[in-house]
Amino acid sequence: MAWRSWLHGALRHPEEPRLLLLRSDRFWRLPRAFVRGPFWPAAANIVVTEFERRLGTKPWLLRQFHLEEDEAAQRLEAVFELELLDAEWRAPAHGRWAGRDDLERLRLANEAHRQLLDRYLTALEDGSVPPERPPWARPGWLEGVRAWLEQEVGRLGHRVAAIEQVKHWSVSSVLRVETDGPDLYFKVSAALPLFGEEATVTARLAERFPGYVPAPLALAPEQGWLLLPAFTELFTTRATPLETRRQAFRRFAELQRRTVELVPELLADGCLDRRLEVLETQLEPLLHDREALRQLTAVEIRRLRRLRPAFQDACRRLAAMGLPPALVHGDLHLGNVTRLDGRLAYFDWTDACIAHPFIDLHSLQWEKHAPTREALLDAYLEPWHDLAPAAQVREAAALARVVIPLHHAVSYRTIVGALEPDAKPELDATHMFLREALARAS
C-alpha cells in the first residue's frame, strides 16, 4: 500500500469573509488535489503547484489549519488557507464565494468539513487571529518581504524576477528568490523559547567558522529574515555515496571540536544553553505536562515517571565521561548539508545550542543497515579520541542514545506549546521521542 494524500484549499476572498467552493454534481466542496506517495505538508512548492493547476492561478500559501494522518491506512488529509496573488482572477463558472450563511444552506460533498469551515469563516468574520500565528501565515506579509528582497537583491547588483514558496509551516518559511543572476534563498523562523535567532546565529557562526557555515548575503535581525545563496549541491540519504556521508559526520565532529574552547562566546552569539545539567532540570516538568503526554498510555506515563531518576543519572554519567559541551546543530542530517567551494557546509541553525556534542547523533537511528550505521558512527567519533580513550568515547555514544530523545522531547514540548491550536498537529512528536527514550532505557 502506498501513501495517499488529499489536499484541500481554502481560498479566501480578497475583501470579504468568504471562501471558494466548487460545485460537483449536486454537492459543493473545497478545491482539492490528490498526491500519491509520501507527502510532507510543509512542502509549499507541491501545495502551490497542485492548486495552481486546479484554479488556473498561482495562490499564495498562508498556513495549514487542519491535518489528519492515518499511518495504518497510509492516508493523509490536510486543509490549507490560500491567498490570491492575481487581483484580476475570477472564480470559475462552477464556483462561488461562500460565507457562513451560505454554508448553512449548501450540501457539502464532505460533511466532515462543515464544522471546520464554519469555525474558519467565523474567525474571518470576527477578524480574530491567535497571537501565536506567525507573520508569514497572515495575509499581506509577502508585500513587505518583496520590498526588502528587491532592495537587498538590488544592492547585490541583480533584480528579483520571481518569488517561489519552497517550505512553509508554523515554525518557518523558505522562499526561492529567482533573479536575473543567481537564485537566492530567503528564510524566516519563528521566535520560540528554544529556537535561537537563526539569522543572527548563522551570521556569527559563518564569521567564526568560514567554510563550515554558509555566510548570509543579507539580514534583517528585527524580523528574523535571512538571505542566503542558493545551494547548488544538496544531498539525500538514498542517493549519496557512503564516503560522502562519512565525511559529513566527520567534518561536523571536527567543527564541534573547534567550538569546545568557545562556549562562552557562542552563548553570547545567541546559541542557547542546553547542557546536560539544564536537561536534568527539564525532565520533571516534561513528564508532568498533560498536553505533552496526551498521546501516551497510562502505563507508558507511569514507566516514564518511574524512570526519571534513571534518566537524570544518565545525564550525570554522560557529563562525567570526558567529552565537554560543544556547539550542537540540533537537526543534523544530510538534508541540512551542502557543498560550498568543494567543502561540506551545514545550514538550518534554528536549534543551535550548547549541549553534549553527541546529541547530534540522532539521525543515525534512521540508518537501518547496521554496517553503514557503524561506519558513520566511527567517522563521527574519531575526532574525539584525543579527549578520551576510544572505548570510553564509544561508551559515551551508547549512553547518549538514552539522553538524545529526552533532549528532543523537551524541544518538541516547547515548540508545540508555543503554536496556535490549529498548527499543533504539524509538530506533535513529543510522544514519539518519549517512546524512544523508554525503548532505549529498557
Sequence and secondary structure as in RCSB ss.txt:
>XXXX:A:sequence
MAWRSWLHGALRHPEEPRLLLLRSDRFWRLPRAFVRGPFWPAAANIVVTEFERRLGTKPWLLRQFHLEEDEAAQR
LEAVFELELLDAEWRAPAHGRWAGRDDLERLRLANEAHRQLLDRYLTALEDGSVPPERPPWARPGWLEGVRAWLE
QEVGRLGHRVAAIEQVKHWSVSSVLRVETDGPDLYFKVSAALPLFGEEATVTARLAERFPGYVPAPLALAPEQGW
LLLPAFTELFTTRATPLETRRQAFRRFAELQRRTVELVPELLADGCLDRRLEVLETQLEPLLHDREALRQLTAVE
IRRLRRLRPAFQDACRRLAAMGLPPALVHGDLHLGNVTRLDGRLAYFDWTDACIAHPFIDLHSLQWEKHAPTREA
LLDAYLEPWHDLAPAAQVREAAALARVVIPLHHAVSYRTIVGALEPDAKPELDATHMFLREALARAS
>XXXX:A:secstr
   EEEEEEEEB SSSS EEEEEETTEEE  EEEEES   TT HHHHHHHHHHHHSS EEEEEEEEEEEETTTTE
EEEEEEEEES TT    TTEEEE HHHHHHS BS THHHHHHHHHHHHHHHT   TTS GGGSTTHHHHHHHHHH
HHHHHTT  EEEEEEEEEETTEEEEEEEESSS EEEEEE   TT   HHHHHHHHHHHSTTTS   SEEETTTTE
EEEE  S B  TTTS HHHHHHHHHHHHHHHHHHGGGHHHHHHHT EE  HHHHHHHHHHHTT TTTTTTS HHH
HHHHHHHHHHHHHHHHHHHTSS   EEE SS SGGGEEEETTEEEE   TT EEE GGGGGGGGGG   HHHHHH
HHHHHHGGGTTTS HHHHHHHHHHHHHHHHHHHHHHHHHHHHTS GGGGGGG  HHHHHHHHHHHH 
